[in-house]
Each structure stands twice: as C-alpha cells, then as structure tokens.
Amino acid sequence: MRKAFLQLHIAVLLAGLTGILGRLIDLNEGLLVWYRLMITAVTLWILFYFTKKIQRISFREIGKITGVGVIAALHWVTFLVASNTPMYR
C-alpha cells in the first residue's frame, strides 16, 4: 500500500509539472514531443530487456499500439501549442 501511495504522488507531481516544463523548454512542440517519445521508448526497451519481459507481438497489436501513440502524440502537441499561446503568457 505504501509503494502504491508513493507511486501515485510521483505520478501527480510529474503530471502537474508538464505544463510548467512545456512552457520553459524552448523547443518547438513537434520536436519536444519527438524527444519525449524517443526517451520513453528507449527507457522502456532497456527496462523490458533487463527484466526479460520483451515479447513478440502481432502486426495487429502493433497497429493498435501505434494508433494509441499517434493519439497521445497529437494530444501533447496540441497541449504544448496551447500552453505557448499569448493568452496563457
């Protein structure tokens, strides 16, 4: 229970800081999302490699995962564009 509570607090902290960090970073929105995607993909691959949890998945599953990734990327690009508009400065 204590571990889950700590994980919840870390998640809330990271989610709360995304708007602030998005405003402080001077990259354009597309490039920022691309770097975040690459850091996440490499980190997860390393984590799964060392924990021996890498599994083969079907092309159908790859398509589903890609679809969710595209939606998440569009969300972050639009969020970061909105947080850099003059209305919020």
C-alpha positions in Angstrom: 0.0 0.0 0.0 2.8 2.4 0.8 4.5 1.7 -2.5 1.3 2.5 -4.5 0.8 5.7 -2.5 4.3 6.8 -3.3 3.8 6.0 -7.0 0.6 7.9 -7.0 2.3 11.0 -5.6 5.1 10.8 -8.1 2.6 10.5 -10.9 0.6 13.5 -9.7 3.8 15.5 -9.4 5.0 14.7 -12.9 1.6 15.3 -14.4 1.4 18.7 -12.6 4.8 19.8 -13.9 4.2 19.1 -17.6 2.6 22.4 -18.3 5.4 24.3 -16.5 8.1 22.4 -18.1 6.4 22.7 -21.5 6.5 26.5 -21.1 10.1 26.7 -20.0 11.6 24.5 -22.8 12.4 26.4 -25.9 11.9 23.7 -28.5 9.0 23.7 -30.9 6.1 21.5 -30.0 6.7 18.7 -32.6 10.4 18.4 -31.7 9.6 18.3 -28.0 7.1 15.5 -28.4 9.5 13.6 -30.6 12.3 13.8 -28.0 9.9 12.7 -25.3 8.8 9.8 -27.4 12.3 8.6 -28.1 13.4 8.9 -24.4 10.3 6.9 -23.3 10.8 4.2 -26.0 14.5 3.7 -25.2 13.8 3.7 -21.5 11.0 1.1 -21.8 13.1 -1.0 -24.1 16.0 -1.1 -21.7 13.7 -1.8 -18.8 11.9 -4.7 -20.5 15.2 -6.1 -21.9 16.8 -6.3 -18.5 13.7 -7.7 -16.8 13.3 -10.3 -19.6 9.8 -9.1 -20.4 10.2 -8.5 -24.2 7.7 -10.5 -26.1 6.9 -10.8 -29.8 3.5 -9.2 -30.7 1.4 -9.5 -33.8 1.2 -6.8 -36.5 -2.4 -6.2 -35.4 -1.3 -5.4 -31.9 1.5 -3.1 -33.3 -1.2 -1.3 -35.3 -3.3 -0.8 -32.1 -0.3 0.5 -30.1 0.7 2.8 -33.0 -2.8 4.2 -33.1 -2.8 5.0 -29.4 0.7 6.5 -29.8 -0.5 8.8 -32.6 -3.4 10.0 -30.5 -1.1 10.6 -27.5 1.4 12.5 -29.6 -1.4 14.7 -31.1 -2.6 15.4 -27.6 0.8 16.5 -26.4 1.5 18.6 -29.5 -1.8 20.5 -29.2 -1.4 20.8 -25.4 2.1 22.4 -25.8 0.9 24.7 -28.6 -2.0 25.8 -26.4 0.3 26.5 -23.4 2.6 28.7 -25.6 -0.2 30.9 -26.9 -0.2 34.5 -25.9 -3.5 34.0 -23.9 -1.6 32.0 -21.3 1.6 34.1 -21.0 
